[in-house]
Amino acid sequence: MLEVQHLSKSYGPFPAVSDLNFNAQKGEILGFLGPNGAGKTTTMRMITGYLPPSEGRVTVDGIVLQDQPLEAKRRTGYLPELPPVYPELTVEDYLRFVARLKRIPTREQAAKIDRACQRCALTDVRRRIIGRLSKGYRQRVGIAQAILSEPPLLILDEPTAGLDPRQIIETRELIRGLAGEHTVILSTHILSEAATTCDRVLIIRRGRLVAADTPANLTHRLKKTDTLLLEIRGPAEAARAALAAVPGVARVELSAALPGAAADTPARLTVESQGGDIREALARAVVSAGWGLLELKPVEVSLEEIFLSLTDEPAAAEPAEAAAAAQ
């Protein structure tokens, strides 16, 4: 559905995006992550045709953007970080205006506006002035204009920025509902949003792609050791010594007890293995000692840890997006 090949953009001596290569399949939700200044917005503007690349090619639904820009743009719906709405118009009047801009045939406009309002839960407010709506509803109006012509590709730049927790959940559900019928490229700083909403994530740093995979696969690839968390009803120090003696155990750490905790508070221990599955051996060691095994589970690397490990660097090394914004 979307193919990006060797995409680059420079502003004078500053490379905002450097040799990006990725693709998105039909019906997929693709998360686009990176720190401020990484080049996310610049990339999205190039994909939508809003900004010409210095090098590279973008193909949308089989149409090369540089060769047939109008045809490619007709297949793309775009929601910038600030929704492009007119606050003095009603929702319905604004969507009718957008329908004319998108050259939707007059006989189809009413049906498409009805469907966009229904999909974005705007039916009850479609005759209200946009400027009197909450930010969450204005964001829905922005998504409605992006999907109005039912394009196969949707580009959503920070669609939940500035929303309250309830609005964020509602917007996530709306985006998930768009998958399948649309391919969605979702730029976000909210890592939990990418983990729960996206099928795959791309992480960029200083305009370069540093990772592209599912959140689960990224977790597996970046996890250096297999780590297990145990909660045991028994003497903490004795439990640590017993678990350290289990074959295959590399290290055992005992969690510090909370101030004021009772003496019989269960012990929590973190066990790192040298490789292989040692869960059965750990459970056997605990039970053989006559202690109670309350919990035994793997410790997963969070998307936040993955993000920081791949993008952590001095802020001074990221001037590209600031230069882009000044253009």
C-alpha positions as CSV (number, residue, x, y, z in Angstrom):
1,M,0.0,0.0,0.0
2,L,2.8,2.4,0.9
3,E,6.4,2.1,-0.1
4,V,9.1,4.6,0.9
5,Q,12.5,4.2,-0.8
6,H,15.7,6.1,0.0
7,L,13.7,9.1,1.3
8,S,15.9,12.1,2.3
9,K,15.4,15.8,3.1
10,S,18.0,18.4,3.9
11,Y,17.7,22.0,4.9
12,G,21.0,23.6,3.9
13,P,23.6,21.6,5.9
14,F,21.1,20.0,8.2
15,P,19.8,16.5,7.2
16,A,16.3,16.3,8.6
17,V,15.7,12.8,7.1
18,S,18.4,10.5,5.7
19,D,17.8,7.5,3.4
20,L,14.6,6.2,4.9
21,N,13.2,2.8,3.6
22,F,10.1,1.2,4.8
23,N,6.6,0.0,3.7
24,A,3.2,-0.5,5.1
25,Q,0.8,-3.3,4.1
26,K,-2.9,-2.9,3.3
27,G,-5.0,-2.6,6.5
28,E,-2.0,-2.2,8.8
29,I,-1.5,0.3,11.6
30,L,2.1,1.4,11.5
31,G,3.4,3.4,14.4
32,F,6.0,6.1,13.7
33,L,8.1,6.9,16.8
34,G,11.1,9.1,17.6
35,P,12.2,11.9,20.0
36,N,11.5,15.6,19.2
37,G,13.7,16.6,16.2
38,A,14.0,13.0,14.9
39,G,12.3,13.9,11.5
40,K,8.8,12.4,12.0
41,T,6.8,15.3,10.9
42,T,9.1,16.0,7.9
43,T,8.7,12.4,6.8
44,M,4.9,12.6,7.0
45,R,4.8,15.8,5.1
46,M,6.9,14.2,2.3
47,I,4.7,11.1,2.2
48,T,1.6,13.3,1.8
49,G,3.2,15.4,-0.9
50,Y,3.0,18.5,1.2
51,L,6.9,18.7,1.2
52,P,9.1,17.7,-1.7
53,P,11.9,15.3,-0.8
54,S,15.6,16.0,-1.6
55,E,15.9,12.4,-2.7
56,G,14.0,9.2,-2.8
57,R,10.6,8.0,-3.9
58,V,7.1,7.5,-2.3
59,T,4.6,5.0,-3.8
60,V,1.0,5.1,-2.6
61,D,-1.3,2.3,-3.8
62,G,0.9,1.7,-6.8
63,I,1.1,5.4,-7.7
64,V,4.5,7.1,-7.6
65,L,3.9,10.4,-5.8
66,Q,6.6,12.3,-7.7
67,D,5.2,11.1,-11.1
68,Q,1.5,11.5,-10.4
69,P,1.1,13.8,-7.3
70,L,-2.6,14.4,-7.7
71,E,-3.5,10.7,-8.1
72,A,-1.3,9.8,-5.1
73,K,-2.9,12.6,-3.0
74,R,-6.4,11.4,-3.8
75,R,-5.4,8.1,-2.2
76,T,-4.2,9.7,1.0
77,G,-6.0,11.2,3.9
78,Y,-3.9,13.5,6.2
79,L,-4.5,14.8,9.7
80,P,-1.7,17.2,10.7
81,E,-0.9,17.7,14.4
82,L,-3.2,20.7,14.5
83,P,-6.5,19.8,12.9
84,P,-7.2,21.9,9.8
85,V,-10.7,23.0,10.8
86,Y,-12.6,26.3,10.5
87,P,-14.0,27.1,14.0
88,E,-16.8,29.3,12.6
89,L,-18.3,26.5,10.6
90,T,-20.6,23.7,11.7
91,V,-19.2,20.2,11.5
92,E,-21.5,19.4,8.6
93,D,-20.7,22.7,6.6
94,Y,-17.0,22.1,7.1
95,L,-17.2,18.5,5.8
96,R,-19.3,19.6,2.9
97,F,-16.5,22.2,2.1
98,V,-13.8,19.5,2.4
99,A,-15.9,17.3,0.1
100,R,-15.9,19.9,-2.6
101,L,-12.1,20.5,-2.1
102,K,-11.6,16.7,-2.6
103,R,-13.8,16.8,-5.7
104,I,-16.2,14.2,-4.4
105,P,-19.2,14.1,-6.8
106,T,-22.1,16.1,-5.5
107,R,-24.5,13.1,-5.6
108,E,-22.1,11.2,-3.3
109,Q,-21.3,14.0,-0.8
110,A,-24.3,13.5,1.6
111,A,-23.7,9.8,1.9
112,K,-20.0,10.2,2.6
113,I,-20.5,12.9,5.1
114,D,-23.1,10.7,6.9
115,R,-20.7,7.8,7.0
116,A,-17.7,9.9,8.2
117,C,-19.8,11.4,11.0
118,Q,-21.0,8.0,12.0
119,R,-17.6,6.4,12.0
120,C,-16.1,9.3,14.0
121,A,-19.1,9.5,16.4
122,L,-20.0,13.0,15.3
123,T,-23.7,12.5,14.3
124,D,-25.0,14.2,17.5
125,V,-22.8,17.3,17.0
126,R,-22.8,17.6,13.2
127,R,-24.8,20.8,13.3
128,R,-22.8,22.5,16.1
129,I,-20.2,25.2,15.6
130,I,-16.7,23.6,15.6
131,G,-15.3,26.3,17.7
132,R,-17.7,25.4,20.5
133,L,-16.7,21.7,20.6
134,S,-14.2,20.2,23.0
135,K,-10.7,19.4,21.7
136,G,-11.5,15.8,21.5
137,Y,-14.4,16.4,19.2
138,R,-12.4,18.8,17.1
139,Q,-9.8,16.0,16.7
140,R,-12.6,13.7,15.6
141,V,-13.6,16.3,13.0
142,G,-10.0,16.4,11.8
143,I,-10.1,12.6,11.4
144,A,-13.5,12.8,9.6
145,Q,-12.1,15.1,7.0
146,A,-9.1,12.7,6.5
147,I,-11.4,9.7,5.8
148,L,-14.1,11.6,4.0
149,S,-13.1,10.4,0.5
150,E,-12.4,6.9,1.9
151,P,-8.7,6.9,0.9
152,P,-6.7,3.7,1.3
153,L,-3.9,5.5,3.2
154,L,-4.3,7.6,6.3
155,I,-1.5,9.7,7.8
156,L,-2.2,10.8,11.3
157,D,0.3,13.1,13.0
158,E,0.0,13.1,16.8
159,P,-3.7,12.5,16.8
160,T,-4.0,12.3,20.6
161,A,-1.8,15.3,21.4
162,G,-3.4,17.5,24.1
163,L,-6.3,15.2,24.8
164,D,-7.4,14.0,28.2
165,P,-7.2,10.3,29.2
166,R,-10.8,9.6,28.2
167,Q,-10.4,11.3,24.9
168,I,-7.2,9.5,24.2
169,I,-8.9,6.1,24.8
170,E,-11.8,7.1,22.5
171,T,-9.4,8.2,19.8
172,R,-7.4,5.0,20.0
173,E,-10.6,3.0,19.6
174,L,-11.5,5.1,16.6
175,I,-8.1,4.5,15.0
176,R,-8.3,0.8,15.6
177,G,-11.7,0.8,13.9
178,L,-10.2,2.4,10.8
179,A,-7.7,-0.5,10.4
180,G,-8.5,-3.1,7.7
181,E,-10.3,-0.7,5.5
182,H,-7.5,1.8,5.6
183,T,-3.7,1.6,6.0
184,V,-2.8,3.9,8.9
185,I,0.5,5.6,9.6
186,L,0.4,7.0,13.1
187,S,3.0,9.4,14.6
188,T,2.9,9.5,18.3
189,H,5.0,10.3,21.4
190,I,2.8,8.2,23.6
191,L,4.5,4.8,23.7
192,S,1.6,2.9,25.3
193,E,-0.5,4.1,22.4
194,A,1.9,2.5,19.9
195,A,2.1,-0.7,21.9
196,T,-1.7,-1.1,22.1
197,T,-2.8,0.4,18.8
198,C,-0.1,-0.4,16.2
199,D,0.7,-3.7,14.4
200,R,4.3,-2.6,13.8
201,V,6.4,0.3,14.9
202,L,9.2,2.3,13.2
203,I,11.7,4.1,15.4
204,I,13.8,6.9,13.9
205,R,16.7,8.9,15.4
206,R,18.2,12.0,13.7
207,G,16.3,11.2,10.5
208,R,17.5,7.6,10.3
209,L,15.5,4.4,10.8
210,V,16.9,2.5,13.8
211,A,14.2,-0.2,14.3
212,A,11.2,-1.6,12.5
213,D,9.2,-4.5,13.9
214,T,6.3,-5.5,16.0
215,P,6.5,-4.3,19.7
216,A,6.7,-8.0,20.7
217,N,9.6,-8.8,18.4
218,L,11.5,-5.6,19.4
219,T,11.1,-6.6,23.0
220,H,12.5,-10.1,22.2
221,R,15.4,-8.8,20.1
222,L,16.6,-6.2,22.7
223,K,16.2,-8.4,25.8
224,K,19.8,-9.4,26.7
225,T,18.9,-11.9,29.3
226,D,15.8,-13.9,30.3
227,T,14.6,-12.3,33.6
228,L,12.1,-13.8,35.9
229,L,10.2,-12.3,38.9
230,L,9.4,-14.5,41.8
231,E,7.4,-13.8,44.9
232,I,8.0,-16.3,47.7
233,R,6.6,-16.8,51.2
234,G,9.7,-17.6,53.1
235,P,13.0,-16.2,54.4
236,A,14.3,-13.7,51.9
237,E,18.1,-14.2,52.3
238,A,17.7,-18.0,52.4
239,A,15.6,-17.9,49.3
240,R,18.2,-15.8,47.5
241,A,20.9,-18.2,48.3
242,A,18.8,-21.3,47.3
243,L,17.9,-19.8,43.9
244,A,21.4,-18.6,43.2
245,A,22.5,-22.3,43.5
246,V,20.0,-23.5,40.8
247,P,21.9,-24.5,37.6
248,G,21.5,-21.9,34.9
249,V,21.0,-18.9,37.2
250,A,23.3,-16.0,36.4
251,R,22.2,-13.5,39.1
252,V,19.6,-13.1,41.9
253,E,18.5,-9.8,43.3
254,L,16.3,-9.3,46.3
255,S,13.8,-6.4,46.1
256,A,14.1,-4.0,49.1
257,A,11.3,-4.3,51.6
258,L,9.0,-1.3,51.9
259,P,9.5,0.7,55.1
260,G,7.2,-0.6,57.9
261,A,6.6,-3.9,56.1
262,A,5.7,-6.9,58.4
263,A,8.4,-9.5,59.0
264,D,6.3,-12.2,57.2
265,T,5.9,-10.0,54.0
266,P,6.6,-12.2,50.9
267,A,10.0,-11.9,49.4
268,R,10.3,-10.6,45.8
269,L,13.3,-11.7,43.9
270,T,14.5,-11.0,40.3
271,V,16.4,-13.9,38.7
272,E,18.5,-13.6,35.5
273,S,19.2,-16.9,33.6
274,Q,22.3,-17.8,31.6
275,G,20.0,-19.0,28.8
276,G,17.3,-21.6,28.6
277,D,14.1,-22.1,30.5
278,I,14.8,-22.5,34.3
279,R,11.3,-21.9,35.6
280,E,10.7,-25.5,36.5
281,A,14.0,-25.7,38.4
282,L,13.3,-22.5,40.3
283,A,9.8,-23.7,41.3
284,R,11.3,-27.1,42.4
285,A,13.9,-25.3,44.6
286,V,11.2,-23.2,46.3
287,V,8.8,-26.0,46.9
288,S,11.6,-28.4,48.1
289,A,12.6,-25.8,50.8
290,G,9.0,-25.8,52.0
291,W,8.3,-22.2,51.0
292,G,5.2,-20.9,49.3
293,L,5.6,-19.9,45.6
294,L,3.1,-17.0,45.1
295,E,4.3,-15.8,41.7
296,L,6.7,-16.7,38.9
297,K,6.6,-14.7,35.7
298,P,8.9,-13.4,33.0
299,V,9.9,-9.7,33.1
300,E,9.2,-8.1,29.7
301,V,11.2,-5.1,28.3
302,S,8.7,-2.2,27.9
303,L,8.4,-0.2,24.7
304,E,9.6,2.8,26.8
305,E,12.9,1.0,27.5
306,I,13.2,0.0,23.8
307,F,12.6,3.6,22.8
308,L,15.1,5.0,25.2
309,S,17.8,2.4,24.3
310,L,17.5,3.2,20.6
311,T,17.1,7.0,20.8
312,D,19.1,8.1,23.9
313,E,21.6,10.7,22.9
314,P,22.5,14.3,23.6
315,A,19.9,16.8,22.6
316,A,22.4,18.9,20.8
317,A,22.7,16.2,18.2
318,E,19.2,16.7,17.0
319,P,18.9,20.1,15.3
320,A,17.3,18.9,12.0
321,E,13.6,19.2,12.9
322,A,14.1,22.7,14.4
323,A,15.7,23.8,11.2
324,A,12.8,22.3,9.2
325,A,10.3,24.1,11.3
326,A,12.0,27.4,10.5
327,Q,11.5,26.9,6.8
